[in-house]
Amino acid sequence: MKGVGVVAIGRNEGERLERCLRSVVGNVDAVVYVDSGSTDGSASLARALNVEVVDLDLTRPFTAARARNEGFARLLHVAPEIQFVQFIDGDCEVVGNWLDHAVELLAAHPQAGVVCGRRRERFPQASIYNRLCDMEWDTPAGQVKSCGGDAMMRVAALQQVGGYNASVIAGEEPELCVRLRQGGWTIQRIDAEMTLHDAAMIRFSQWWKRNVRAGHAYAEGNAMHGQPPERFRAKEVASNQFYAGLPLWICLSAVMGFFLPFQGGIVAWASAMLCTALYPLMVIKVAISRSRRGDGSKASLIYGFFVMLGKFPQAWGQLKFWSDRVRGKRAGIIEYKSAAVVAKI
């Protein structure tokens, strides 16, 4: 496809990377793969497929944002004529006629800076955590505020805002989209199959760490763009803090109920019970919302339960961000995948 290039990033993705690259090689003007220290021969695999490879200098702090920036720079060097760039993670593959749909949208809407579609989990039945990812990515089409790691972007828009913020360790795409929208560009999500993703998430610890990363991203994004009128991630930050901190109030109210006079004790215990009831009520609220979008009742309830449970690791991620910031410590990337787990899928 003329005028389109691809940037893929990854580390130790093995067969996933091969699927990823084969899904785009030969279909676009150029493909660049950015490798962040793989030990499984990923870079050699990419070169064997005639893909341009960027080996990141690992003496410098690594972030996915930095990898995408360096891949984008190399792409413009080898194919300066491109108008659109498809970013994709190395554990995903482009499916169907996505590239055609994306280019059609961007060509028809000159103010559209980004277009994304439906990302699906390759093995949703492998674990409840994979299934949760698949449900999480099922969002309505239309003009939206942000995209994920898989998206096609207009080269001019990306250049205008200076690319990704290489210092952001998680949530780099929504942060980029804030600046794109402030620059007058729109973010479009269309009802089209885009990519298959292999989460390889089979352990609770992986799910927990992924949510810690999300919380860190919320806090970092809010620190950067939380002021009015954007108030970026303010809702997520407040929600996580409230529901993760609520058990402290419940315990305090219960203790007060033992020591206060009769009427005061009744009020304290009522407060504790009311606050406790908020959790199942919110689970039901989220489940109803999901069921209205076509998910089954059981899946919707499970999704609602994990949304509320996720408030705790997300709040921990926020705390980690602020703790590192106060101490002047640079945070490292938060990975939920491991080579051992990936090998089992």
KERO-83963 format. One record per residue: residue in one letter; x, z, y of N, C-alpha, C in turn. Coordinates in steps of 0.001 Angstrom, whole numbers, plus 500000, padded with zeros to 6 digits. Layout:
AXZYXZYXZY/...
//
This chain:
M500844500000498808500000500000500000500882500000501246/K500743498990502085501583498836503253501271499920504291/G502327500412504897502170501377505967502021502806505510/V502167503058504199501989504408503652503251504850502910/G503658506088503132504757506686502393504318508008501802/V505098508510500866504765509764500182505953510710500229/V505664511984500490506666513042500397506180514060499379/A506939514248498307506629515247497279507705516321497313/I507310517573497130508281518663497100508102519439495801/G509188520044495321509056520814494089510350521447493641/R510210522278492606511369522906491964511015523212490516/N511776522641489604511595522895488167510168522595487692/E509622521465488112508261521114487698508230520243486439/G509379519708486027509453518978484760508449517862484620/E507632517924483550506653516883483281505637516751484409/R505350517855485072504417517795486192504944516867487284/L506236516979487555506833516140488577506781514669488163/E507041514391486896506983512999486431505590512425486641/R504544513206486283503169512741486513502932512512488002/C503429513436488805503259513348490248503849512048490789/L505091511796490460505783510631491012505223509321490470/R504905509300489180504357508069488600502992507715489193/S502292508715489724500972508439490300501054507730491649/V502261507678492243502388507047493559503455505949493607/V504451506029492731505518505018492744504914503629492502/G505293502694493350504785501330493232503497501094493997/N502875502171494488501610502041495210501768502181496711/V502969502567497175503218502796498597504563502182498972/D504867502203500262506122501605500729507341502376500249/A507265503695500236508418504505499845507947505882499391/V508714506471498465508433507828497976509707508645498113/V509576509829498692510696510750498834510361512033498089/Y511293512482497273511141513762496574512157514751497132/V511692515919497532512564516969498067512705518053497012/D513918518251496538514183519217495474514834520474496045/S514293521621495645514810522889496168515547523668495087/G516595523048494549517451523752493606516975523763492178/S516356522700491710515882522639490323517057522682489348/T516814523282488204517822523324487146517352522578485894/D516212521885486004515647521193484835515821519680484903/G516669519199485811516894517762485912515850517023486715/S515081517738487529514021517091488308514566516020489242/A515681516319489912516252515348490843516686514077490110/S517292514227488936517714513061488157516519512253487692/L515459512948487295514225512273486890513687511427488029/A513665512001489218513145511276490378513994510037490673/R515312510189490602516195509048490871515996507947489824/A515743508332488583515512507351487530514250506542487782/L513331507108488563512095506404488917512240505658490243/N513489505555490724513785504868491990513144505552493190/V513078506856493106512552507657494206513715508189495035/E513568508153496341514570508714497236514555510238497094/V515732510853496911515797512298496668516550513000497795/V515962514112498249516617515002499207516908516311498488/D518167516667498382518555517951497793518729518954498933/L517838519924498981517887520889500079519162521717500032/D519703522002501194520837522905501324520312524329501160/L520594524943500017520038526255499705520807527399500360/T521823527075501135522498528132501903521664528505503127/R520682527664503440519755527962504524518454528464503935/P517710529326504649516452529865504124515493528737503740/F514918528847502552514007527816502059512560528159502389/T511824527174502830510372527248502929509818525883502554/A508580525852502096507941524572501785507820523730503054/A507607524396504194507501523674505466508805522950505782/R509916523639505580511213523003505815511405521817504876/A511022521970503619511154520882502646510338519670503079/R509124519892503558508287518769503987508874518091505220/N509402518878506141510021518289507326511204517400506951/E512058517887506063513237517105505681512835515864504887/G511791516003504065511306514837503342510702513801504284/F509993514271505282509385513373506272510461512640507062/A511514513366507445512611512742508191513290511652507351/R513514511928506067514132510920505202513189509719505007/L511909510003504892510942508928504716510965507971505902/L511011508496507111511056507649508301512371506885508377/H513418507443507795514714506760507794514693505541506865/V514072505703505691514070504600504723512905503644504927/A511846504114505585510666503269505818510110503550507207/P510820503154508245510414503486509622509106502856510066/E508615501886509292507401501184509700506110501885509260/I506207502953508477504993503578507946504154504208509058/Q502847504189508860501895504796509794501311506094509249/F501262506208507923500638507367507294501559507928506220/V501526509257506070502343509903505048501465510823504199/Q501530510629502896500822511483501953501771512580501494/F501432513826501805502196514960501295501546515431500002/I502397515805499039501886516269497755502876517239497138/D502344518255496475503196519200495759503593518607494411/G504764518997493925505287518430492693504504518768491439/D503583519738491528502752520074490370501383519406490449/C501261518391491295500004517656491459500228516173491211/E499151515453491022499240513998490952498053513390491683/V498303512283492349497250511560493052496372510856492030/V495058510903492240494132510319491265493245509271491925/G492701508394491064491714507407491489492194506531492626/N491296506251493543491583505403494695491795506235495955/W492371507416495778492508508314496908493251507674498075/L494372507022497830495155506449498913494326505453499718/D493518504648499040492648503687499736491623504405500606/H490995505448500046489980506196500789490586506854502023/A491770507442501846492410508150502954492791507203504083/V493399506067503740493796505089504754492569504533505467/E491514504291504716490277503778505314489739504747506361/L489750506040506048489256507044506995490121507095508247/L491444507134508061492344507223509204492284505966510072/A492113504815509445492015503565510201490725503501511013/A489654504074510468488349504023511137488195505098512209/H489022506138512163488914507252513120490274507493513775/P490522506839514910491835506938515559492256508349515944/Q491294509267516136491646510635516520491862511543515314/A491664511007514121491893511806512917493388511873512641/G493916513089512634495335513261512362495629513532510900/V494629514086510194494798514475508792493519514172508030/V493657513727506792492514513580505907492879514162504546/C491957514917503980492143515481502643490866515313501862/G490964515497500549489802515319499685489701516441498678/R489173516133497510488931517151496490490145517325495600/R490743518492495666491821518848494732491178519599493582/R491518519217492360490965519878491180492084520479490348/E491749521521489624492682522138488691492667521337487391/R493859521018486887493966520209485669493429520960484447/F493713522257484359493299523043483189492465524246483620/P491248524029484119490439525151484619490036526133483529/Q490029525680482280489621526568481194490792527336480582/A492002527078481074493172527758480505493185529238480824/S492607529612481960492544531025482346491499531196483437/I491036532401483618490081532683484687490714532407486039/Y492023532593486134492716532408487414492801530928487783/N493010530070486791492964528631487041491565528214487504/R490555528779486851489173528468487210488874528909488644/L489386530053489039489183530532490404489810529576491421/C490999529048491089491636528072491968490749526846492133/D490207526351491041489380525157491089488150525385491965/M487555526569491884486395526889492705486796527052494170/E487927527656494405488414527880495765488604526570496513/W489055525532495804489338524242496432488087523395496632/D486965523823496071485722523065496184485026523450497486/T485373522760498562484838523077499881484102521872500453/P483174522095501389482355520998501921483166519953502677/A482659518727502665483284517632503403482848517675504862/G483594516971505699483289516914507123484521517225507953/Q484310517440509232485421517829510102485707519305509874/V486938519628509541487307520995509180488465521454510064/K488846522715509880489906523278510714491295523123510105/S491372522977508779492695522914508163492647522169506838/C493823521886506317493966521238505020494921522059504170/G495144521625502947496103522277502064497370521447501951/G498162521734500922499442521062500753499330519586500440/D498227519172499806497993517758499515497120517184500619/A497641516246501387496874515633502470497618514420502976/M496868513462503531497490512327504196497429512565505701/M498568512332506378498655512581507811499092511328508541/R498639511239509768499049510148510644500445510468511181/V501368509549511022502752509779511444502820510152512920/A502075509434513769502103509702515209501656511116515523/A500639511610514809500140512968515049501185514002514660/L501808513793513514502812514735513023504013514770513960/Q504411513618514458505533513570515386505187514229516713/Q503964514063517153503558514633518443503710516145518481/V503380516816517362503431518286517349504738518826516784/G505669517941516456506977518394515977507019518778514519/G506058518296513729506076518568512299505663519984511946/Y506016520390510744505717521736510266506624522759510947/N506151523991511011506992525086511492507815525581510312/A509100525270510300509946525544509141510144527019508870/S509813527894509821510004529333509615508832529982508888/V507705529287508792506508529847508153506679529796506644/I506583530952505962506856530983504525505627530712503670/A504427530775504251503199530490503508502108530133504512/G501187529294504086500117528887504996500605527951506085/E501618527141505756502193526255506771501249525126507180/E500365524691506276499452523601506623498389524048507633/P497691525178507420496739525616508450497394525854509805/E498623526378509803499320526599511079499581525270511759/L500002524276511000500215522943511548498913522387512113/C497830522597511380496538522061511812496053522690513115/V496411523950513351496078524567514639496692523759515769/R497971523432515636498670522696516685498158521261516802/L497792520669515671497228519322515711495900519317516464/R495048520288516170493758520353516862493940520634518340/Q494898521481518660495184521747520073495709520507520781/G496311519601520013496813518349520566495773517249520630/G494541517559520254493454516589520354493143515833519080/W493824516172517974493580515498516699492517516239515900/T491865515534514991490876516152514113491391516181512675/I490831517104511897491152517241510473489884516879509706/Q489969515902508837488792515422508112488932515692506617/R487862516206506029487796516349504574486695515425504065/I487033514556503125486054513600502628485705513906501175/D484540513431500782484049513671499425484631512629498487/A485913512795498176486609511858497288487636512620496475/E487808512222495234488817512852494387490205512551494949/M491027513575495094492329513405495714493473513658494739/T493574514871494213494695515227493345494256516148492210/L495053516127491154494946517098490065496114518063490204/H495832519352490146496856520375490345496984521211489077/D498214521548488748498474522372487559498951523744488019/A498021524667488176498350525994488718499222526807487772/A499047526611486468499809527368485467499737528866485745/M498545529344486052498364530755486396497570531429485270/I498279532155484427497645532730483249497706534256483225/R498357534830484201498514536289484226497909536873485490/F497384538096485367496836538791486521497904538992487590/S499125539264487172500207539486488127500449538248488990/Q500272537062488411500426535834489187499316535715490231/W498090535993489801496961535957490725497179536953491863/W497643538140491533497889539173492539498930538698493547/K500036538150493045501111537711493943500647536552494814/R499830535672494269499303534562495066498461535091496225/N497728536154495999496922536745497065497771537533498057/V498856538132497582499799538759498516500333537697499473/R500672536548498920501161535442499747500104535002500756/A498847534945500315497765534559501226497639535563502369/G497716536856502039497630537878503072498768537774504069/H499956537502503557501112537317504435500869536133505365/A500315535047504819500030533857505622498996534165506697/Y497957534947506355496945535312507342497580536086508502/A498408537071508157499022537909509187499978537102510059/E500781536249509429501746535463510191501038534457511090/G500005533810510552499249532856511359498544533536512518/N497998534718512260497310535462513312498278535908514396/A499491536296514007500496536709514984500905535544515879/M500840534331515347501258533155516105500143532587516976/H498918532567516435497823531891517133496556532750517201/G496691534053517162495512534925517108494831535173518432/Q495437534734519520494849534980520823493652534056521059/P492694534483521913491581533595522263492110532346522962/P491441531200522857490177531036522141490336530734520648/E491569530498520174491762530115518780491413531241517828/R491944532437518116491727533608517253491956533251515778/F493052532564515539493365532068514211493559533213513219/R492850533159512115492900534111511002492460535524511390/A491850535684512558491416537020512979490358537586512024/K489447536730511572488383537177510668488954537643509340/E489875536849508769490465537209507471491283538498507571/V492056538626508646492879539820508827492000541067508938/A490953540987509743490066542137509927489330542483508634/S488855541464507919488123541702506670489005542385505634/N490232541901505481491142542501504508491458543948504856/Q491715544204506117492033545556506538490849546493506317/F489646545999506615488452546841506478488185547206505026/Y488119546193504157487741546472502767488867547131501973/A490110546845502313491213547524501619491355548956502094/G490976549220503344491075550584503871489852551427503622/L488756550800503205487502551517503005487590552653501993/P488337552501500877488434553630499931488953554919500564/L489787554811501575490273556019502250489119556742502936/W488248555991503578487093556598504236486118557175503205/I485950556472502085485060556964501030485567558308500496/C486868558368500225487457559622499723487345560735500765/L487614560402502017487527561409503083486099561925503227/S485135561012503159483736561420503274483337562312502110/A483796561957500905483460562772499729484057564165499841/V485296564274500308485936565581500478485210566397501536/M484852565741502629484130566436503698482789566954503206/G482185566215502261480896566653501735480963567994501045/F482134568361500505482286569651499834482396570803500824/F482914570548502018483259571630502929482325571763504130/L481579570723504430480672570798505564479412571581505197/P478713572109506185477414572734505923476462571752505266/F475353572253504781474447571463503956474111570105504564/Q473592570098505811473173568836506416474371567907506654/G475458568489507143476661567685507348477190567129506047/G477106567939504974477564567485503672476732566326503147/I475417566400503375474536565313502957474916564014503668/V475170564116504971475553562932505749476870562348505240/A477828563244504942479132562784504464479001562087503117/W478236562673502206478059562055500897477295560731500998/A476301560684501897475545559442502094476466558350502627/S477372558735503525478336557777504066479232557242502955/A479686558135502077480562557719500983479848556748500045/M478586557061499707477843556200498795477520554848499429/L477173554881500732476862553638501424478078552724501474/C479226553304501793480452552509501857480824551951500480/T480633552752499445480923552297498086480031551116497703/A478770551171498165477812550112497835478155548784498496/L479003548829499528479348547589500219480060546597499292/Y480852547121498351481609546229497473480691545392496580/P479784546012495803478900545173494985477981544291495819/L477585544778496992476728543963497847477458542701498309/M478725542844498652479499541686499085479777540739497915/V480000541302496719480178540457495530478938539593495336/I477764540210495452476503539484495278476327538433496376/K476690538785497607476557537843498720477414536595498480/V478668536799498074479551535665497800479014534865496612/A478538535559495585478019534874494396476816534008494733/I475934534500495584474762533714495985475199532455496722/S476192532609497592476706531456498335477279530410497389/R478032530859496376478619529919495421477550529258494558/S476559530030494133475524529467493271474715528405494001/R474555528549495315473837527552496097474617526246496181/R475903526313495891476724525106495917476879524502494530/G476128525030493557476097524407492241476847525126491145/D477526526240491472478226526984490432477231527816489626/G477505528022488356476654528842487517476657530291487964/S475638531045487556475510532435488001476674533300487531/K477112533109486283478226533907485764479519533602486521/A479809532309486677481019531913487397480976532395488841/S479789532355489455479643532786490844479903534278490989/L479406535063490039479638536505490089481115536845489887/I481746536146488959483176536370488733483968536005489987/Y483597534892490597484272534466491824484100535519492913/G482866536014493081482601537040494091483399538301493840/F483517538697492568484279539897492221485747539725492614/F486323538587492294487742538391492591487998538174494086/V487018537628494802487158537522496255487310538915496865/M486475539846496405486550541200496952487795541933496460/L488134541753495197489348542382494683490576541851495416/G490525540585495793491657539974496482491942540573497847/K490976541310498411491215541940499710492408542903499650/F492621543515498500493673544531498389495076543908498386/P495375542919497519496698542300497617496895541554498936/Q495823541017499493495959540329500773496312541318501884/A495698542477501850496046543506502832497499543946502644/W497944544015501391499337544360501119500276543286501687/G499877542031501567500670540948502137500766541054503651/Q499671541457504288499690541671505734500643542802506100/L500554543878505335501430545022505590502887544624505418/K503157543808504409504526543339504178505018542517505364/F504161541655505884504567540835507032504941541714508221/W504074542663508548504327543486509734505505544423509517/S505667544897508301506816545764508000508123545001508195/D508184543790507671509384542963507834509622542635509302/R508540542365510014508677541987511423509207543154512262/V508692544351512030509143545529512773510615545809512498/R511024545592511244512411545868510868513346544709511186/G512775543607511692513593542437511996514129541754510766/K513436541918509653513865541343508385513181540007508163/R513937539005507735513345537712507429512748537738506030/A511467537416505934510787537433504651511175536229503817/G511313536430502510511568535326501605510261534753501101/I510327533591500467509107532979499948508520533852498838/I507205533788498693506487534580497694505958533609496648/E506574533589495477506203532653494422505387533361493342/Y504335532694492890503529533273491808503825532605490469/K504555531486490498504918530811489258506287531270488805/S506521531221487512507861531457486959508110530401485899/A509373530128485678509720529096484694509167529443483317/A509188530729482957508692531146481638507219530861481476/V506444531146482541505009530928482467504701529443482458/V505379528680483320505156527238483392505398526586482042/A506411527039481328506775526428480055505697526599478998/K504850527618479146503831527888478141502580527052478310/I502397526479479498501160525745479746501250524320479185/
//
